[in-house]
Structures are given as structure tokens and as C-alpha cells.
Amino acid sequence: MARTSADVDLLDRCLNYETSAWKAFVDRFLGLIFHVVRRTSQMVGTPLRAADVEDVAAEALLQIIKNDFAVLRRFRRQSSLATYLAVIARRVCLHELNRRSAERMPVQAPDRPQAEPDRLTGPAMFSQIEDQEEIERLLSRLPAPERHVVRLFYLEGHTYQEISSELGIPVNTLGPMLFRARQRLRKMATPCNS
């Protein structure tokens, strides 16, 4: 969706607390948020029921208005507002799917070995890091190719094929690249979490 002056005007109206601006904003972008939530949940293999899609979409809207529209105030207007909101909705969805997955995980018996940590699913990788700035700081310490692959796969929910096409990297090298990146990120994050 291209950046339009109508979207910029709507954004400015929301940030200026104009009457009915938020309602117009929701009317304009709620369908997009629903679509992103459904698509993201399908891409990670955890399709959501309609009621759950509504819950996640509502959480995305709450994140948008949280702290006096802080998310909207950070929008740099270098892309379309729809693209920016899609990224936000995708992140909220991945976070929510990860939270639900963690709630369903059985407690491991003490006499059984722990599951190998390298087999964590995408959203679980960043589950213990709630601060977006901390995630960005850790990612910035990865080499550029790994950083881009991690961002596309774990934060934006792209498939291996999509990443391969976008970055021109063979599909069969993405798994090992993500494995190395996970190892590096774990080592970097360990001192912060202890």
C-alpha cells in the first residue's frame, strides 16, 4: 500500500487528538491488522480461531495507543503507514503466539534431559527479551547477513523461500546461518539475563 497524503493526514489528526480521528484510523486499518494477524499465525503453523484473531488485533491496537501513541510518534514516514502498522501487528502476533506456546509447554521432569535449546521456534528466541531496544542492540552486533536473515525470519515472519528471494541467499544455507546467529545471540544475551 503506497504512502498517501490521506494516511499522513489521518495520522496527524490522531496525534493531535482530533474528534473522531481514532475511529477513522481504526476503520481504515483494522482490516489490515486482522489480515496480518491471520497470515502471521498461519505462517508459523499456529492458525488462530476468529476470536483469538480479534484478541490479538485488539492487543495490536492497544500497543499503538499505549504511552500517548508512542508507536505512532516514532513513525519516521519513510514508508507507508500501512507497512509500518503491518510490522507492528506482526510483532504483536508473534509475541502473543510465543506467550501462548509457553503457557502450553509441559513442565519437564527433573530426571529427563532438557530439550536442546537450538530447536526453539522463531518467536521463542526473543521471548525473554521484552525491550525492543535490547533486541535491536543484540541484532546490531551480528554480522550484516545474519542480522538481516534473523530479522526477516524471526521478527517479520518470512519463510526461507521469501528470504532467499529477497536477499539472494541459497535456501539451504539459511538453516545453518540461523543456527549460528542463535548461538551468538544466546552468548550475547546471557550476561544481560543473569
Backbone as CSV, one residue per row, in Angstrom:
resi,resn,N_x,N_y,N_z,CA_x,CA_y,CA_z,C_x,C_y,C_z
1,MET,0.852,-1.167,0.000,0.000,0.000,0.000,0.897,1.229,0.000
2,ALA,0.705,2.103,-0.943,1.552,3.275,-1.076,1.245,4.301,0.012
3,ARG,2.231,5.116,0.311,2.026,6.183,1.283,1.102,7.214,0.654
4,THR,0.073,7.603,1.364,-0.873,8.576,0.820,-0.963,9.768,1.749
5,SER,-1.321,10.912,1.161,-1.473,12.113,1.985,-2.649,11.943,2.941
6,ALA,-3.661,11.153,2.539,-4.805,10.904,3.427,-4.362,10.166,4.688
7,ASP,-3.446,9.181,4.536,-2.950,8.451,5.704,-2.127,9.361,6.614
8,VAL,-1.301,10.207,6.006,-0.489,11.135,6.798,-1.388,12.111,7.537
9,ASP,-2.430,12.580,6.853,-3.383,13.492,7.481,-4.096,12.794,8.642
10,LEU,-4.508,11.558,8.424,-5.182,10.790,9.473,-4.256,10.585,10.667
11,LEU,-3.006,10.272,10.399,-2.015,10.117,11.465,-1.886,11.409,12.275
12,ASP,-1.731,12.527,11.579,-1.599,13.808,12.271,-2.844,14.138,13.090
13,ARG,-4.009,13.814,12.569,-5.250,14.066,13.304,-5.291,13.244,14.593
14,CYS,-4.843,11.996,14.517,-4.801,11.153,15.727,-3.845,11.730,16.755
15,LEU,-2.667,12.125,16.298,-1.660,12.640,17.220,-2.061,13.975,17.830
16,ASN,-2.975,14.676,17.170,-3.480,15.947,17.688,-4.805,15.778,18.432
17,TYR,-5.199,14.525,18.655,-6.425,14.195,19.397,-7.683,14.822,18.808
18,GLU,-7.746,14.882,17.503,-8.940,15.457,16.879,-10.124,14.510,17.047
19,THR,-11.289,15.085,17.173,-12.521,14.327,17.354,-12.711,13.337,16.213
20,SER,-13.037,12.131,16.560,-13.319,11.015,15.646,-12.110,10.551,14.818
21,ALA,-10.929,11.088,15.081,-9.741,10.665,14.317,-9.395,9.209,14.608
22,TRP,-9.447,8.801,15.892,-9.100,7.422,16.232,-10.083,6.439,15.594
23,LYS,-11.370,6.776,15.603,-12.372,5.910,14.972,-12.073,5.764,13.477
24,ALA,-11.731,6.865,12.815,-11.387,6.811,11.389,-10.131,5.969,11.167
25,PHE,-9.167,6.095,12.081,-7.933,5.321,11.998,-8.237,3.828,12.084
26,VAL,-9.047,3.452,13.070,-9.408,2.040,13.255,-10.184,1.539,12.041
27,ASP,-11.148,2.324,11.555,-11.908,1.930,10.371,-10.987,1.710,9.172
28,ARG,-9.969,2.534,9.056,-9.053,2.464,7.909,-8.117,1.247,7.997
29,PHE,-7.610,0.941,9.193,-6.528,-0.039,9.289,-6.876,-1.348,10.004
30,LEU,-8.048,-1.480,10.564,-8.375,-2.701,11.292,-8.358,-3.933,10.390
31,GLY,-8.865,-3.806,9.169,-8.836,-4.936,8.229,-7.415,-5.397,7.946
32,LEU,-6.511,-4.451,7.780,-5.095,-4.774,7.558,-4.527,-5.523,8.760
33,ILE,-4.820,-5.050,9.955,-4.298,-5.687,11.168,-4.832,-7.115,11.284
34,PHE,-6.132,-7.307,11.020,-6.711,-8.655,11.056,-6.001,-9.561,10.045
35,HIS,-5.790,-9.053,8.844,-5.135,-9.849,7.796,-3.721,-10.255,8.232
36,VAL,-2.964,-9.311,8.765,-1.581,-9.600,9.183,-1.562,-10.633,10.305
37,VAL,-2.472,-10.510,11.259,-2.515,-11.463,12.373,-2.839,-12.864,11.854
38,ARG,-3.848,-12.976,10.993,-4.203,-14.297,10.444,-3.041,-14.881,9.646
39,ARG,-2.448,-14.071,8.781,-1.354,-14.545,7.916,-0.131,-14.953,8.749
40,THR,0.214,-14.159,9.728,1.376,-14.464,10.562,1.167,-15.769,11.316
41,SER,-0.010,-15.941,11.891,-0.269,-17.167,12.650,-0.242,-18.390,11.737
42,GLN,-0.710,-18.245,10.510,-0.655,-19.364,9.561,0.780,-19.670,9.149
43,MET,1.585,-18.612,8.949,2.970,-18.810,8.505,3.812,-19.534,9.554
44,VAL,3.512,-19.325,10.829,4.289,-20.011,11.864,3.646,-21.331,12.266
45,GLY,2.583,-21.708,11.557,1.970,-23.012,11.785,1.050,-23.081,12.985
46,THR,0.533,-21.946,13.421,-0.387,-21.912,14.555,-1.593,-21.046,14.201
47,PRO,-2.429,-21.508,13.270,-3.589,-20.688,12.893,-4.472,-20.401,14.108
48,LEU,-4.979,-19.185,14.175,-5.802,-18.759,15.303,-7.285,-18.825,14.959
49,ARG,-8.100,-19.089,15.981,-9.550,-19.022,15.812,-9.939,-17.558,15.638
50,ALA,-11.137,-17.313,15.101,-11.593,-15.946,14.856,-11.555,-15.097,16.125
51,ALA,-11.992,-15.663,17.236,-11.992,-14.909,18.498,-10.569,-14.555,18.924
52,ASP,-9.623,-15.459,18.687,-8.230,-15.180,19.045,-7.619,-14.128,18.134
53,VAL,-8.001,-14.151,16.852,-7.533,-13.113,15.920,-8.004,-11.754,16.423
54,GLU,-9.259,-11.675,16.867,-9.794,-10.422,17.407,-9.002,-9.976,18.636
55,ASP,-8.663,-10.917,19.513,-7.899,-10.580,20.717,-6.519,-10.029,20.365
56,VAL,-5.852,-10.673,19.424,-4.510,-10.224,19.040,-4.584,-8.871,18.329
57,ALA,-5.591,-8.684,17.477,-5.768,-7.395,16.804,-6.029,-6.295,17.837
58,ALA,-6.835,-6.596,18.848,-7.096,-5.619,19.910,-5.811,-5.281,20.662
59,GLU,-4.971,-6.301,20.898,-3.687,-6.058,21.565,-2.797,-5.163,20.703
60,ALA,-2.825,-5.366,19.387,-2.038,-4.512,18.487,-2.517,-3.065,18.580
61,LEU,-3.832,-2.865,18.615,-4.364,-1.512,18.749,-3.968,-0.898,20.088
62,LEU,-3.973,-1.714,21.135,-3.541,-1.210,22.443,-2.078,-0.782,22.421
63,GLN,-1.252,-1.555,21.725,0.164,-1.177,21.615,0.328,0.140,20.867
64,ILE,-0.551,0.378,19.903,-0.477,1.619,19.113,-0.829,2.832,19.972
65,ILE,-1.835,2.718,20.848,-2.243,3.881,21.643,-1.487,4.003,22.964
66,LYS,-0.763,2.954,23.332,-0.032,2.928,24.596,0.949,4.100,24.686
67,ASN,1.072,4.643,25.889,2.022,5.738,26.156,1.833,6.921,25.209
68,ASP,0.573,7.351,25.099,0.270,8.537,24.309,0.683,8.376,22.837
69,PHE,0.275,7.254,22.245,0.549,6.975,20.822,2.053,6.922,20.527
70,ALA,2.842,6.403,21.462,4.298,6.400,21.292,4.723,5.707,20.002
71,VAL,4.051,4.604,19.650,4.406,3.878,18.428,4.182,4.760,17.196
72,LEU,3.069,5.470,17.177,2.794,6.342,16.034,3.740,7.540,16.009
73,ARG,4.109,8.021,17.171,5.020,9.169,17.219,6.426,8.785,16.731
74,ARG,6.774,7.488,16.815,8.089,7.029,16.322,8.096,6.784,14.818
75,PHE,6.940,6.824,14.190,6.851,6.584,12.744,7.617,7.678,12.001
76,ARG,8.615,7.292,11.214,9.501,8.255,10.544,8.978,8.711,9.185
77,ARG,7.878,8.099,8.731,7.232,8.479,7.473,8.110,8.205,6.259
78,GLN,8.996,7.210,6.378,9.836,6.824,5.244,9.205,5.695,4.443
79,SER,8.171,5.088,4.990,7.421,4.044,4.298,5.949,4.405,4.427
80,SER,5.097,3.553,3.898,3.670,3.821,4.072,3.282,3.511,5.511
81,LEU,2.253,4.187,5.976,1.745,3.941,7.316,1.240,2.505,7.420
82,ALA,0.645,1.998,6.352,0.138,0.620,6.351,1.273,-0.376,6.556
83,THR,2.407,-0.166,5.905,3.558,-1.061,6.069,4.051,-1.024,7.509
84,TYR,4.139,0.153,8.063,4.584,0.320,9.448,3.642,-0.414,10.407
85,LEU,2.338,-0.242,10.199,1.354,-0.893,11.065,1.377,-2.412,10.896
86,ALA,1.654,-2.883,9.673,1.743,-4.326,9.439,2.896,-4.928,10.237
87,VAL,4.020,-4.237,10.299,5.164,-4.723,11.081,4.801,-4.774,12.567
88,ILE,4.114,-3.755,13.049,3.701,-3.739,14.449,2.760,-4.902,14.737
89,ALA,1.765,-5.084,13.869,0.801,-6.171,14.068,1.493,-7.525,14.038
90,ARG,2.465,-7.701,13.150,3.198,-8.964,13.053,3.978,-9.234,14.339
91,ARG,4.630,-8.213,14.867,5.401,-8.389,16.104,4.494,-8.729,17.285
92,VAL,3.364,-8.030,17.370,2.418,-8.314,18.453,1.914,-9.744,18.337
93,CYS,1.607,-10.161,17.112,1.107,-11.518,16.892,2.160,-12.557,17.287
94,LEU,3.393,-12.366,16.852,4.451,-13.314,17.201,4.664,-13.369,18.715
95,HIS,4.624,-12.215,19.355,4.783,-12.182,20.812,3.646,-12.949,21.488
96,GLU,2.427,-12.728,21.013,1.274,-13.403,21.608,1.330,-14.910,21.364
97,LEU,1.709,-15.331,20.162,1.828,-16.761,19.875,2.894,-17.399,20.754
98,ASN,3.985,-16.696,20.953,5.053,-17.197,21.813,4.571,-17.322,23.258
99,ARG,3.841,-16.317,23.740,3.310,-16.357,25.100,2.363,-17.536,25.272
100,ARG,1.489,-17.751,24.309,0.540,-18.860,24.401,1.259,-20.204,24.335
101,SER,2.286,-20.275,23.505,3.059,-21.513,23.392,3.753,-21.829,24.708
102,ALA,4.304,-20.807,25.348,4.991,-21.009,26.624,4.016,-21.478,27.702
103,GLU,2.784,-20.988,27.663,1.790,-21.410,28.649,1.419,-22.880,28.484
104,ARG,1.482,-23.366,27.244,1.090,-24.752,26.985,2.224,-25.750,27.174
105,MET,3.465,-25.274,27.306,4.604,-26.187,27.414,4.546,-26.939,28.732
106,PRO,4.706,-28.255,28.688,4.682,-29.028,29.932,5.956,-28.786,30.743
107,VAL,5.820,-28.913,32.036,6.988,-28.805,32.911,7.788,-30.088,32.766
108,GLN,9.095,-29.966,32.572,9.946,-31.128,32.341,10.303,-31.805,33.660
109,ALA,10.231,-33.114,33.667,10.604,-33.878,34.856,12.088,-33.688,35.119
110,PRO,12.513,-33.585,36.393,13.908,-33.303,36.702,14.870,-34.382,36.231
111,ASP,14.404,-35.627,36.087,15.323,-36.690,35.697,15.470,-36.808,34.179
112,ARG,14.732,-36.008,33.444,14.828,-36.070,31.982,15.706,-34.931,31.489
113,PRO,16.517,-35.156,30.473,17.378,-34.081,29.977,16.556,-32.971,29.339
114,GLN,17.070,-31.770,29.427,16.414,-30.619,28.808,16.456,-30.751,27.293
115,ALA,15.431,-30.206,26.640,15.419,-30.181,25.185,16.554,-29.288,24.705
116,GLU,17.095,-29.637,23.568,18.188,-28.852,23.019,17.702,-27.446,22.714
117,PRO,18.327,-26.399,23.253,17.820,-25.040,23.076,17.844,-24.563,21.638
118,ASP,18.682,-25.157,20.788,18.770,-24.710,19.400,17.535,-25.061,18.593
119,ARG,16.642,-25.854,19.147,15.448,-26.231,18.400,14.265,-25.346,18.743
120,LEU,14.517,-24.203,19.385,13.439,-23.274,19.707,12.811,-22.740,18.432
121,THR,11.507,-22.484,18.479,10.847,-21.876,17.339,11.203,-20.404,17.288
122,GLY,10.900,-19.778,16.172,11.242,-18.380,15.959,10.832,-17.439,17.065
123,PRO,9.537,-17.328,17.381,9.145,-16.360,18.385,9.764,-16.622,19.753
124,ALA,10.037,-17.877,20.080,10.585,-18.200,21.395,11.984,-17.635,21.580
125,MET,12.672,-17.382,20.486,14.038,-16.920,20.575,14.157,-15.593,21.320
126,PHE,13.176,-14.703,21.156,13.241,-13.395,21.788,12.268,-13.272,22.953
127,SER,11.755,-14.396,23.441,10.700,-14.350,24.446,11.135,-13.718,25.760
128,GLN,12.389,-13.861,26.152,12.810,-13.345,27.444,13.338,-11.924,27.345
129,ILE,13.377,-11.379,26.141,13.833,-10.010,25.952,12.614,-9.188,25.574
130,GLU,12.086,-8.449,26.511,10.859,-7.702,26.264,11.149,-6.330,25.662
131,ASP,12.317,-5.810,25.902,12.630,-4.462,25.466,13.096,-4.470,24.007
132,GLN,12.369,-3.764,23.157,12.694,-3.726,21.732,14.093,-3.163,21.494
133,GLU,14.506,-2.167,22.282,15.841,-1.601,22.123,16.921,-2.636,22.410
134,GLU,16.680,-3.511,23.391,17.646,-4.563,23.704,17.768,-5.542,22.546
135,ILE,16.624,-5.901,21.952,16.649,-6.787,20.783,17.435,-6.137,19.654
136,GLU,17.165,-4.866,19.395,17.874,-4.158,18.323,19.370,-4.076,18.616
137,ARG,19.727,-3.858,19.888,21.149,-3.784,20.263,21.849,-5.114,19.988
138,LEU,21.177,-6.213,20.372,21.760,-7.529,20.135,21.889,-7.804,18.633
139,LEU,20.847,-7.478,17.889,20.897,-7.717,16.443,22.011,-6.906,15.787
140,SER,22.224,-5.687,16.256,23.247,-4.834,15.640,24.651,-5.415,15.803
141,ARG,24.819,-6.330,16.746,26.137,-6.937,16.981,26.385,-8.158,16.094
142,LEU,25.364,-8.587,15.354,25.539,-9.707,14.419,26.120,-9.198,13.109
143,PRO,26.832,-10.058,12.370,27.273,-9.669,11.035,26.050,-9.372,10.161
144,ALA,26.210,-8.463,9.211,25.080,-7.987,8.406,24.219,-9.092,7.791
145,PRO,24.800,-10.100,7.118,23.919,-11.101,6.508,23.072,-11.845,7.541
146,GLU,23.686,-12.235,8.653,22.940,-12.941,9.699,21.873,-12.039,10.313
147,ARG,22.226,-10.781,10.529,21.281,-9.833,11.118,20.030,-9.710,10.249
148,HIS,20.229,-9.607,8.938,19.085,-9.470,8.023,18.234,-10.733,8.016
149,VAL,18.883,-11.887,8.019,18.145,-13.149,7.990,17.356,-13.327,9.286
150,VAL,17.974,-13.041,10.436,17.287,-13.160,11.723,16.086,-12.220,11.766
151,ARG,16.277,-10.989,11.330,15.183,-10.010,11.353,14.017,-10.479,10.480
152,LEU,14.335,-10.935,9.263,13.274,-11.360,8.348,12.555,-12.608,8.854
153,PHE,13.308,-13.571,9.396,12.700,-14.839,9.796,11.976,-14.730,11.133
154,TYR,12.665,-14.219,12.159,12.092,-14.227,13.495,11.184,-13.035,13.789
155,LEU,11.542,-11.851,13.315,10.756,-10.677,13.669,9.671,-10.352,12.647
156,GLU,9.939,-10.660,11.372,8.955,-10.318,10.352,8.201,-11.526,9.817
157,GLY,8.608,-12.722,10.213,7.845,-13.919,9.879,7.945,-14.397,8.447
158,HIS,9.018,-14.047,7.733,9.187,-14.500,6.350,9.591,-15.981,6.314
159,THR,9.246,-16.648,5.229,9.653,-18.038,5.037,11.081,-18.075,4.489
160,TYR,11.689,-19.262,4.522,13.031,-19.416,3.947,13.030,-18.998,2.474
161,GLN,12.002,-19.424,1.741,11.945,-19.117,0.307,11.878,-17.607,0.082
162,GLU,11.071,-16.916,0.872,10.957,-15.457,0.738,12.284,-14.775,1.043
163,ILE,12.961,-15.246,2.091,14.246,-14.660,2.465,15.276,-14.916,1.367
164,SER,15.272,-16.133,0.847,16.201,-16.486,-0.223,16.015,-15.563,-1.421
165,SER,14.770,-15.347,-1.807,14.487,-14.475,-2.948,14.879,-13.035,-2.661
166,GLU,14.541,-12.557,-1.461,14.803,-11.155,-1.135,16.288,-10.837,-0.994
167,LEU,17.049,-11.751,-0.379,18.469,-11.476,-0.117,19.421,-12.146,-1.109
168,GLY,18.878,-13.015,-1.977,19.729,-13.710,-2.932,20.648,-14.726,-2.275
169,ILE,20.184,-15.353,-1.207,20.961,-16.359,-0.470,20.325,-17.713,-0.740
170,PRO,21.123,-18.760,-1.036,20.531,-20.079,-1.259,19.743,-20.560,-0.033
171,VAL,18.600,-21.172,-0.291,17.714,-21.629,0.780,18.437,-22.572,1.731
172,ASN,19.270,-23.471,1.192,19.907,-24.474,2.050,20.971,-23.901,2.984
173,THR,21.335,-22.627,2.819,22.300,-22.030,3.751,21.615,-21.274,4.889
174,LEU,20.298,-21.081,4.795,19.597,-20.286,5.807,19.533,-20.980,7.156
175,GLY,19.282,-22.283,7.179,19.229,-23.023,8.447,20.525,-22.895,9.235
176,PRO,21.681,-23.220,8.617,22.951,-23.067,9.334,23.224,-21.624,9.756
177,MET,22.843,-20.668,8.909,23.058,-19.264,9.243,22.234,-18.873,10.473
178,LEU,20.978,-19.309,10.524,20.123,-19.012,11.677,20.646,-19.715,12.941
179,PHE,21.178,-20.929,12.765,21.744,-21.661,13.905,22.914,-20.875,14.497
180,ARG,23.826,-20.428,13.641,24.977,-19.644,14.124,24.514,-18.355,14.806
181,ALA,23.531,-17.706,14.207,23.027,-16.454,14.783,22.406,-16.700,16.154
182,ARG,21.648,-17.789,16.297,21.046,-18.109,17.592,22.133,-18.334,18.641
183,GLN,23.188,-19.054,18.255,24.282,-19.307,19.188,24.917,-17.997,19.644
184,ARG,25.185,-17.099,18.689,25.798,-15.810,19.035,24.870,-14.977,19.923
185,LEU,23.596,-14.939,19.559,22.642,-14.145,20.342,22.511,-14.670,21.763
186,ARG,22.525,-15.990,21.919,22.446,-16.562,23.269,23.640,-16.138,24.111
187,LYS,24.827,-16.185,23.505,26.033,-15.806,24.240,25.987,-14.318,24.623
188,MET,25.484,-13.491,23.705,25.404,-12.056,23.991,24.340,-11.752,25.042
189,ALA,23.231,-12.477,25.004,22.106,-12.191,25.899,22.313,-12.758,27.298
190,THR,23.136,-13.797,27.439,23.305,-14.465,28.735,23.765,-13.501,29.829
191,PRO,24.805,-12.663,29.614,25.219,-11.760,30.688,24.109,-10.785,31.078
192,CYS,23.262,-10.407,30.106,22.196,-9.445,30.385,21.103,-10.052,31.231
193,ASN,20.905,-11.368,31.137,19.797,-12.012,31.828,20.195,-12.597,33.171
194,SER,21.455,-12.579,33.498,21.877,-13.200,34.750,21.957,-12.209,35.868
